[in-house]
Amino acid sequence: MLGNRLLWGVARSCLQRPTYFSRKYITPHIHEGVLFRRRCFSSGSGVEASSPLQKQGQNGMLFRVLTSGKGKVQGKSYLLAVAATGCFGAGLLVALADAGQDNSSSGSDEAVSAGNSRKQKVVILGTGWGGVSFLKNLDSSKYDVRVVSPRNYFVFTPLLPSVTSGTVEARSITEPIRRIIRKKDVKFHEAECTKIDAANKKVVCRDSSDVKCVGKEEFELEYDYLVVAVGATSNTFGTKGVEEYCHFLKEIEDAEKIRGRIVDCFETASLPHLSDEDRRKLLSFVIVGGGPTGVEYAAELHDLIHEDLTGLYPELQKIVKITVVQSGDHILNTFDGRISEYAEKKFAREGIDVKIGSRVLGVSDESITFKSKATGNLVEMPYGMIVWSTGIGTRPVVADYMKQIGQTDRRVLATDEWLRVKNAEGVYALGDCATIEQRKIAEDIAYLFKLADKNGDGTLSVSEFVDTMNNVRVRYPQIDLYMERQHMKGVVGLLNDAIKKEKDLKLDLDHFSEAICKVDSQMKSTPATAQVAAQQGEYLARSFNHLATEDPDEGPVRIRGGGRHRCQPFLYRHLGQFAPLGGETTAAELPGDWVSIGRSTQWLWYSVYASKQVSWRTRALVIFDWTKRFVFGRDSSRM
């Protein structure tokens, strides 16, 4: 009797106050030996009855559960509802059995179900900074997501120079990609994309592992959206012998090879039958490229030799030589001039020979040849190891795709401000394999003038000019860059010269063009850094999440046509950059024209790089490696 009343009360309550929830909100819960299904809330509150799921109607299997008037599940009533589910038949029990599968990562409603059209397919090429940042921020429940990469891990590349010296271990800066996506509805394929079929919207992939099924190495994946984040290779500039005899520093394998080569050079140089000339050759280390990577590697190598190896090989200490060959006039020429000057003086004090204004002509198995721009002299230098760190080159799959879409006059893919590849449909590119072609404001002068001329009198007032420029400045980042360089507080500063001449200013098209075209002088491409790739990945994920909703357009006003763009364009925000210089000294260039150099900046570097690790596991390992190096020194074993 009590059981019948209980079931009747539950059924009546469900009919009176039905609230719908998709099955992805119901997860298994074990309590006192009984299997229940409970409603999971991220914030402790229920979902309103007017959720998008109700609007979609057939979006997935729907369940009625006992709720309060505001849609909140009540504890006791919920247990009654679970008991009542036995009356709804075997079909519901089967559906409940499937409900425990977690198909979402962000807690948003499922975009597509069996009753609707299929989810749009998103294929991501690469597991570097751009690809992983995109993955971590993408709502994978809204798309059918697949990741293709020849490496099944992410590498914290800023610490690769530290791996070459043994300051940190290789596995401490790598995170398995499957660990990153384990809570997401994403499929990963360890393979290399060999071709992008633009006409058929497919990618051709090849198994890159050592274990293969004969005759089944290749497969194809269709896409609606393709995100190209494959990175870049080192640019050899066609220099003879570089590919054959130089080491690069792009991948974790490169760092481990360099580390092994350093130890080999010292071990071979310590053999008793070698001459002093042979030893000098073996212990001559050359770094080509004076950018951040080359300078940091030179500093790490110097610390390894003078803090650890000289104690193990005391007889070789005086014949070790480190040389940095830089084609520009300064090392670290992308940094503030104060940092470049300090780095050059510090290297000179520590015996690191910096050859500025020198261009490498060729590399053989015995020596490297370079030419001094100042004197025109050719220098041939024997070496034990060369690390090549100059610029970025194009990966074969990107080069082939660029031919298909008519981008043959560049090394990387050209995109617009929304990271969409030009001359391609549904393809996005980010990171080192792409560059944003910022639109010049001079190209849109007539359209901007028409947009600003509200009353159609053929002239612009100051207020019309200010309102329009504030509306479109996000579309043209060079406006803000120019204002920052000129120390302007607002866009009205662009009219300063004209306002001084005429107080009641009215701008015609020529004066308008003269006032704003000067900002194009501040156009610059984004640097090929991890910081840029990470910001691009996060931005693109937010854009994809927004595109999958019915939210209103949030982008800037369309210059050519009505309405607004669907999303905001990408805007890179420079957060500063570090240059470790060895000896527990680091230089930092911070936003706002701030420069910091010294030991305190080194500790800031430790803090930032530890915090930027992709997981607590790698964060703990890196901190442990730093501590271990302080206590025990670096390990010189060659494994």
PyMOL commands that set and color helices and strands:
alter all, ss='L'
color gray80, all
select helices_A, chain A and resi 2-16+23-25+52-56+75-88+90-98+129-137+140-142+157-165+170-173+177-180+242-245+252-269+276-282+292-312+314-319+337-349+396-404+431-433+441-452+462-472+478-485+491-501+509-522+530-547+599-611+616-632
alter helices_A, ss='H'
color red, helices_A
select strands_A, chain A and resi 20-22+26-31+34-39+62-64+121-125+144-149+153-155+174-176+186-197+202-207+218-222+225-228+233-234+284-288+321-326+352-356+358-363+367-372+378-382+385-388+392-393+413-415+427-429+434-436+577-582+585-590+594-598
alter strands_A, ss='S'
color yellow, strands_A
deselect
rebuild
show_as cartoon
